[in-house]
Amino acid sequence: MNPLQSLLQIPWLLRTRRNHGLEHASIHILTARRSHSGLAGHSDAGGFWLIGEVQTEIVEAAVQEALQRFRAGQAGLAVHPNCGTNLVTAAAVTGGMGNLALRGSQRNTWALRLPLALLASVLGLLLARPLGGWLQKYITTSADMGDLQVISIRRSQRGRTTLHRVETFSS
């Protein structure tokens, strides 16, 4: 096992990756059913939050279906196009490419390199899209649920915002 694979198997990190995958799969299912109102999510080692107006019974059914579909081999559900991993990847790659294009510029020549920096940033954005999906698939999520179990799903309100906390357990 290489060092990255070993790192990704650290128990709290593996639980977070599994929960992140389950979060994405649940959102895919809720979106396909149109049972949502602008859903977002956030995962941690103890489960995940779904943020948005949706009935608790519908969340429960979607989470259970997501688990079943993962166990049936539908690993693609772990990757979501609106994941924060994609946003962070896009920001890092476009910013880095733009910065590289401007590196070494003298104070009086940076304006001449600006078109090159913009071009490099656009190329970075094009590269970031597949890279973000790759990072989700292999690093930030896991479709292998192992012994993960859903312990509870609780609804709460914060002002006008509806939240569902999905608590999970895995050894």
N, C-alpha and C positions, 0 to 999 in steps of 0.2 A: 504494500500500500504506500503510495507516495505521500509526502508531507501534507499536501492540500487535502487529499482524501482523509488522512488521519484527523486533520483539523475539523473537517466537516462532520466527523463522527463524534465529536465531543458532545456528551449527552444534552446539555442545555441548548447548544447550537443546532443539533439534529432535531430536537423538539420544536425549536423556532422555525426551522426550515419546513418541517412537516406541517405545522400550523399555517405557515405562509402559503404553502401549496393548497391546503384545505380551504383557506380563506379565498384564494383565487378561484378554485373550483366551485365553491358556493356562490360566488359572485357571477361566474359564468352561467350557472344554472338559474339563478334568480333573474339575470338579464334575459336569458332565453325565454323565460316564462313571463317576462314583463311585470314581475312582482316587485319592482323597485322604484325608487325615486332618487336617482343620483347616488348610488351606493359607493362607499369608500371602505377601506379596511386598514387594520393595523394588527400585526402579529407579534407574539412574544412566546417565551417558553411554556407559558401556562395556558395558551389558547390564542384567541384573536377577538377583535372588535369588528363588528359590522356597523357602519354609520350610515343611516338613511332610513326613511320611512318604509317599513315593511312589517307585515304581521308576524308575530313570533312563531305561529304554527307553520307558516310558509318558510321561515328561516330554518326551523327544525327539520322540515322535510328536505330542504335543499342541502343542508349539511349532511344528513344521512345518505342522501342520494350521491353526494360528492364522494363520501367514503366508499360506498359500494362501487362507484364507477372507477375509482382509483384501484380498488382491489380486483376489478375486472380488467385492468390493464390500460385504462384511458389516461396515460401520463400527461398528455398534452394539456389537460385541464389545469395543470400547475402554473402554466405561463399565461399572463394576462397583459394585453397591450397597454393598459393604463397603470401599470405597476410603477411605484416610485423608483424601482431599480432602473427602469427605462429613463426616467427623468434625470436621475443622478448620473447615469452613464452619458446621456446626451450633453449635460452640462459640463462634465469632466472632459469628454473628448473634444467638444467644440471649443471650449475655453482653452484646453491644452494646445490644440492645433493653431488657434488664433495667436496664442502666446508664442508658440514656436516661430510663427511667421514674422512676428515683431521682434523677436530676440535679437540682440546685437544692434538694433537700430540706434542711431544717434538721435539726439533730441530734434535736430533739424531735418531728419530723413524718415521719421516714423510715418508721416502722412503719405509718403511715397509707397510705403509697404502696406498701407491700410487695405487697398484692394486685394493684395495677396493674403492678408490676414482674413478678410471676409471670405475669399474663395476657400482657404484652408478650413475655416469654420463650417462652411457649407459641406465640404467633403467630410469633415468630422461628423456632422449631423447624419449624413448618409451612412457612414460606418457605424454610428452609435445605435441605429435601429436594430440591425441583426445582432450586434454585440450585447445589447440590453436583453434580448430574448435568450441568448446563449447564457448570460450570467444568471438569469432566472432559472433556466432549465438545470444548470449544473452547480450553481453556487447558492443562490438565495432562497430557492424552494426545493422541496422534495416531493415526488409523487409516490414514493414508497412509504406508506403509512405505518408499516411495521405493526406494533401492538397498540397503536394510538386508539384511544377511546374517547368519545364525547361524554363528559361528566354532567354538564348542565349548560343550559342556554337561558340567560336572563335578560329581560328588556328593562331599559331605564330611559329617562328623559333628562336632558340638560337644556333647559329653555325649550326652544322649539325643535331641538335635535333629538332624534330617536337613535338609541344605541342598543346593540345586542352584544352581550359578552358570551362568547362560546368558550367554555372551559374544557380543556382536554387533559388526558393523562397518558403517558407512555413511560415505560421504564428505561 
